[in-house]
Amino acid sequence: MEEKELRRSMGKAEVLIEALPYIQRFNRKIIVVKYGGSAMVDEALKRQVIQDVTLLKLVGFKPIIVHGGGKEISRWIDKVGSKTEFVNGLRKTDADTMEIAEMALEKVNKSLVQLVEELGVLAVGISGKDGGLLRVDKKYADGADIGFVGEVKEVNPKILYDLLEKDFLPIVCPIGMDDAYQTYNINADDAACAIARSVQAEKLAFLTDIEGVYKDPNDKSTLISELHIAEARKLISDGYIGGGMLPKLHNCIDAIENGVSRVHILDGRIAHCLLLEIFTNKGIGTAILGERETKFYHE
């Protein structure tokens, strides 16, 4: 073997050795991946995300994908000549919009199933309506009526446990029903957090369009690799966190307080971000930890 080829092979071996303790730690543990943002639009990124999740499955993890689809919903609303209206960042969803949203999300769901199965892993796409997975109440935006937008009040994870036990990879579409069996659209971050809590997931990973949590959003050198929830609360109370990161960080804290060990905020625009965060010593995003969790990453 030529020296150049030998060095390349040794590099691959070192990567596998670095990944070994993480594989051992999280083997047979449930990981919920909230998939959204630009990584859902770019076809190359989409394939890489699915490759990452499929690899997690094949090395012994138990992944569950919860996906969004806001851009696809907007595309179909434009296609039929309607207009998208947002109230405090939430899509106002009348009956017609709800019908379009469900159709668009189901389309996204089955495209993800297809990608997973192309890689040799069996997947099942479901919505929160299946098996009574997600039961909701009507959600309001600071008191404003925004139509058929739901807030998760109850999760019945039996269908997820059944699929995982039979070695399927569940892919969940964020649609649920209220007590009167009316259909509601659900924010995908909220759905992923609720599901992660209900199955006591070891990890919850958010694929987003941001690099992670910064102490100073204007200074890229202030990216925080890991922080405990007490540190996260202090960042919020000290006014360092704002905009779209604020509800996301509140979701992270809520998930950890309800049994999830680690929550990761990752830049889904980076190829194979999920593998880099989970299997390398440094990671590339931000991991929020429960108070009893020890920090993994080393400078």
C-alpha positions as CSV (number, residue, x, y, z in Angstrom):
1,M,0.0,0.0,0.0
2,E,1.4,3.4,-1.0
3,E,2.2,5.8,1.9
4,K,-0.5,8.3,0.8
5,E,-3.1,5.6,0.8
6,L,-1.9,4.2,4.1
7,R,-2.2,7.7,5.7
8,R,-5.8,8.0,4.4
9,S,-6.7,4.6,5.8
10,M,-5.1,5.4,9.1
11,G,-7.2,8.6,9.2
12,K,-10.4,6.6,8.7
13,A,-9.4,4.2,11.5
14,E,-8.8,7.2,13.9
15,V,-12.2,8.5,13.1
16,L,-13.8,5.2,13.9
17,I,-11.8,4.9,17.2
18,E,-12.9,8.5,18.2
19,A,-16.5,7.5,17.6
20,L,-16.3,4.2,19.6
21,P,-17.1,5.6,23.1
22,Y,-20.1,7.5,21.7
23,I,-21.4,4.4,20.0
24,Q,-20.9,2.5,23.2
25,R,-22.6,5.2,25.3
26,F,-25.7,5.5,23.1
27,N,-26.1,2.0,21.7
28,R,-29.8,1.0,21.8
29,K,-30.8,4.5,23.1
30,I,-33.5,6.6,21.5
31,I,-32.5,9.7,19.6
32,V,-35.1,12.1,18.3
33,V,-34.0,14.2,15.3
34,K,-36.0,17.3,14.5
35,Y,-35.4,17.9,10.8
36,G,-36.2,21.2,9.2
37,G,-34.7,24.4,7.7
38,S,-32.5,24.6,4.6
39,A,-31.5,21.0,5.0
40,M,-35.0,20.0,3.8
41,V,-34.8,22.2,0.7
42,D,-31.4,21.4,-0.6
43,E,-31.5,17.9,-2.2
44,A,-27.8,17.2,-1.5
45,L,-28.2,18.2,2.2
46,K,-31.4,16.2,2.5
47,R,-29.6,13.1,1.3
48,Q,-26.7,13.7,3.7
49,V,-29.1,14.1,6.7
50,I,-30.9,10.9,5.8
51,Q,-27.5,9.1,5.4
52,D,-26.6,10.3,8.9
53,V,-29.8,9.1,10.5
54,T,-29.6,5.8,8.7
55,L,-26.0,5.3,9.9
56,L,-27.1,6.0,13.5
57,K,-29.7,3.2,13.0
58,L,-27.2,0.8,11.6
59,V,-24.7,1.2,14.4
60,G,-27.3,0.5,17.0
61,F,-29.0,3.8,17.9
62,K,-32.8,4.0,17.8
63,P,-33.6,7.2,15.8
64,I,-36.9,8.9,15.3
65,I,-37.3,11.7,12.8
66,V,-39.8,14.5,13.4
67,H,-39.9,16.8,10.4
68,G,-41.2,20.2,9.5
69,G,-42.2,21.4,6.1
70,G,-43.0,25.1,6.3
71,K,-41.4,26.0,3.0
72,E,-43.3,23.2,1.2
73,I,-46.5,24.4,2.7
74,S,-45.8,27.9,1.6
75,R,-45.0,26.7,-1.9
76,W,-48.3,24.9,-2.2
77,I,-50.3,27.8,-0.8
78,D,-48.7,30.1,-3.4
79,K,-49.5,27.5,-6.1
80,V,-53.2,27.6,-5.4
81,G,-53.2,31.4,-5.3
82,S,-53.7,31.8,-1.6
83,K,-51.6,34.0,0.8
84,T,-49.6,33.0,3.8
85,E,-50.2,35.0,6.9
86,F,-48.1,34.8,10.1
87,V,-49.1,36.0,13.6
88,N,-46.2,36.3,16.0
89,G,-44.2,33.9,13.9
90,L,-46.9,31.3,13.7
91,R,-48.7,30.5,10.4
92,K,-52.4,31.4,10.6
93,T,-54.2,28.2,9.5
94,D,-57.8,28.3,8.3
95,A,-59.6,25.2,7.1
96,D,-58.3,25.5,3.5
97,T,-54.7,26.1,4.7
98,M,-55.0,23.2,7.1
99,E,-55.9,20.9,4.1
100,I,-53.0,22.2,2.1
101,A,-50.6,21.8,5.1
102,E,-51.6,18.2,5.8
103,M,-51.2,17.3,2.1
104,A,-47.7,19.1,1.8
105,L,-46.5,17.5,5.1
106,E,-47.6,14.0,4.0
107,K,-45.7,14.5,0.7
108,V,-42.6,15.5,2.6
109,N,-43.1,12.5,5.0
110,K,-43.2,9.9,2.2
111,S,-40.3,11.4,0.4
112,L,-38.2,10.9,3.5
113,V,-39.4,7.4,3.9
114,Q,-38.3,6.7,0.3
115,L,-34.8,8.2,0.9
116,V,-34.3,6.0,4.0
117,E,-35.4,2.9,2.3
118,E,-33.1,3.6,-0.7
119,L,-30.3,3.2,1.9
120,G,-31.5,-0.2,3.0
121,V,-33.3,0.6,6.2
122,L,-37.0,0.1,6.7
123,A,-38.9,3.2,7.6
124,V,-42.6,4.0,8.4
125,G,-44.0,7.4,7.9
126,I,-46.8,8.4,10.3
127,S,-48.5,11.6,11.5
128,G,-49.5,12.5,15.0
129,K,-53.0,11.4,14.2
130,D,-51.9,7.8,13.8
131,G,-52.3,5.7,17.0
132,G,-53.4,8.8,18.9
133,L,-49.7,9.8,19.0
134,L,-50.3,13.6,19.4
135,R,-53.3,15.0,21.1
136,V,-53.6,18.8,21.1
137,D,-55.4,21.8,22.3
138,K,-56.0,24.9,20.2
139,K,-53.0,27.2,20.4
140,Y,-53.3,31.0,20.5
141,A,-50.6,33.6,19.6
142,D,-50.6,36.0,22.5
143,G,-54.4,35.7,22.7
144,A,-54.9,35.9,18.9
145,D,-56.9,33.2,17.2
146,I,-54.6,31.6,14.5
147,G,-57.0,28.9,13.4
148,F,-56.1,25.2,13.3
149,V,-52.7,25.4,15.1
150,G,-52.3,22.9,17.9
151,E,-50.4,22.8,21.2
152,V,-49.4,19.3,22.2
153,K,-51.1,18.3,25.5
154,E,-50.6,14.5,25.4
155,V,-48.4,12.0,23.7
156,N,-49.2,8.3,23.3
157,P,-45.8,6.8,22.2
158,K,-47.1,3.2,21.9
159,I,-46.9,3.3,18.1
160,L,-43.3,4.6,18.2
161,Y,-42.3,1.9,20.7
162,D,-44.0,-0.8,18.5
163,L,-42.2,0.5,15.4
164,L,-38.8,0.6,17.1
165,E,-39.3,-2.8,18.6
166,K,-39.9,-4.2,15.0
167,D,-36.7,-2.4,13.8
168,F,-38.4,0.3,11.8
169,L,-37.3,3.9,11.7
170,P,-40.3,6.1,12.5
171,I,-40.7,9.4,10.6
172,V,-43.3,11.6,12.2
173,C,-45.3,14.4,10.5
174,P,-46.4,17.1,13.0
175,I,-50.2,16.9,12.6
176,G,-52.4,16.1,15.5
177,M,-56.0,16.0,16.7
178,D,-58.0,17.6,19.5
179,D,-60.5,15.8,21.8
180,A,-63.2,16.3,19.1
181,Y,-60.9,14.7,16.4
182,Q,-60.4,17.9,14.6
183,T,-57.0,18.1,12.7
184,Y,-54.4,20.7,13.7
185,N,-51.0,21.7,12.4
186,I,-48.2,21.6,15.1
187,N,-44.9,23.5,15.2
188,A,-42.3,20.8,14.5
189,D,-40.0,21.9,17.3
190,D,-42.9,21.5,19.8
191,A,-43.8,18.1,18.4
192,A,-40.2,16.9,18.6
193,C,-39.8,18.1,22.2
194,A,-43.1,16.4,23.2
195,I,-42.1,13.1,21.6
196,A,-38.6,13.2,23.0
197,R,-40.0,13.7,26.5
198,S,-42.6,10.9,26.1
199,V,-40.0,8.3,25.0
200,Q,-37.4,9.6,27.5
201,A,-35.0,10.1,24.6
202,E,-31.3,10.1,25.3
203,K,-30.8,12.8,22.8
204,L,-32.8,15.4,20.9
205,A,-31.2,17.1,18.0
206,F,-32.5,20.2,16.2
207,L,-31.3,20.7,12.7
208,T,-31.6,24.4,12.1
209,D,-30.3,27.3,9.9
210,I,-28.0,28.6,12.7
211,E,-24.6,27.3,14.0
212,G,-25.7,27.0,17.6
213,V,-25.9,29.1,20.7
214,Y,-23.7,32.2,20.8
215,K,-23.0,34.3,23.9
216,D,-22.7,37.2,21.4
217,P,-24.5,36.5,18.1
218,N,-22.3,39.1,16.4
219,D,-19.1,37.3,17.4
220,K,-18.7,33.9,15.8
221,S,-15.9,33.1,18.3
222,T,-18.4,33.0,21.2
223,L,-20.2,29.8,20.0
224,I,-20.8,27.6,23.1
225,S,-20.1,23.9,22.6
226,E,-21.8,22.7,25.8
227,L,-23.8,24.2,28.6
228,H,-25.9,22.9,31.4
229,I,-29.5,24.1,31.7
230,A,-28.6,26.4,34.6
231,E,-26.1,28.1,32.3
232,A,-28.8,28.3,29.6
233,R,-31.2,29.9,32.0
234,K,-28.6,32.5,32.9
235,L,-28.0,33.4,29.3
236,I,-31.7,34.0,28.8
237,S,-32.1,36.0,32.0
238,D,-29.0,38.1,31.2
239,G,-30.5,39.0,27.9
240,Y,-28.0,37.2,25.6
241,I,-30.7,35.1,23.9
242,G,-33.4,36.6,21.6
243,G,-35.3,36.1,18.4
244,G,-36.0,32.6,17.2
245,M,-33.4,31.1,19.5
246,L,-35.4,32.0,22.6
247,P,-38.3,29.6,22.1
248,K,-35.9,27.0,20.9
249,L,-33.7,27.2,24.0
250,H,-36.9,27.2,26.2
251,N,-37.9,24.0,24.3
252,C,-34.4,22.5,25.0
253,I,-34.7,23.3,28.8
254,D,-38.2,21.9,28.9
255,A,-37.1,18.6,27.2
256,I,-34.2,18.1,29.6
257,E,-36.3,18.9,32.7
258,N,-38.6,16.1,31.5
259,G,-36.1,13.3,31.1
260,V,-34.1,14.0,27.9
261,S,-30.3,13.8,28.7
262,R,-28.9,16.0,26.0
263,V,-30.3,18.4,23.4
264,H,-28.2,19.4,20.4
265,I,-28.7,22.6,18.3
266,L,-27.0,22.0,14.9
267,D,-26.5,23.9,11.7
268,G,-28.3,21.6,9.2
269,R,-26.5,23.5,6.3
270,I,-23.2,21.7,7.2
271,A,-22.8,18.4,5.5
272,H,-23.1,15.4,8.0
273,C,-23.6,17.8,10.9
274,L,-25.4,15.1,13.0
275,L,-22.4,12.7,12.8
276,L,-19.9,15.4,13.5
277,E,-21.8,16.5,16.6
278,I,-22.5,13.0,18.0
279,F,-19.3,11.2,17.1
280,T,-16.5,13.7,17.5
281,N,-14.7,15.1,20.6
282,K,-15.3,18.7,19.7
283,G,-18.7,18.6,18.0
284,I,-19.9,21.5,15.8
285,G,-23.0,22.9,17.4
286,T,-24.3,23.4,20.9
287,A,-25.2,20.7,23.3
288,I,-27.5,21.5,26.3
289,L,-27.1,19.1,29.2
290,G,-29.0,18.0,32.2
291,E,-27.3,19.0,35.5
292,R,-26.2,15.5,36.2
293,E,-24.6,15.1,32.7
294,T,-20.9,15.5,32.3
295,K,-19.4,17.5,29.5
296,F,-17.9,15.3,26.7
297,Y,-16.0,17.8,24.6
298,H,-12.4,18.8,25.2
299,E,-10.5,21.7,23.9
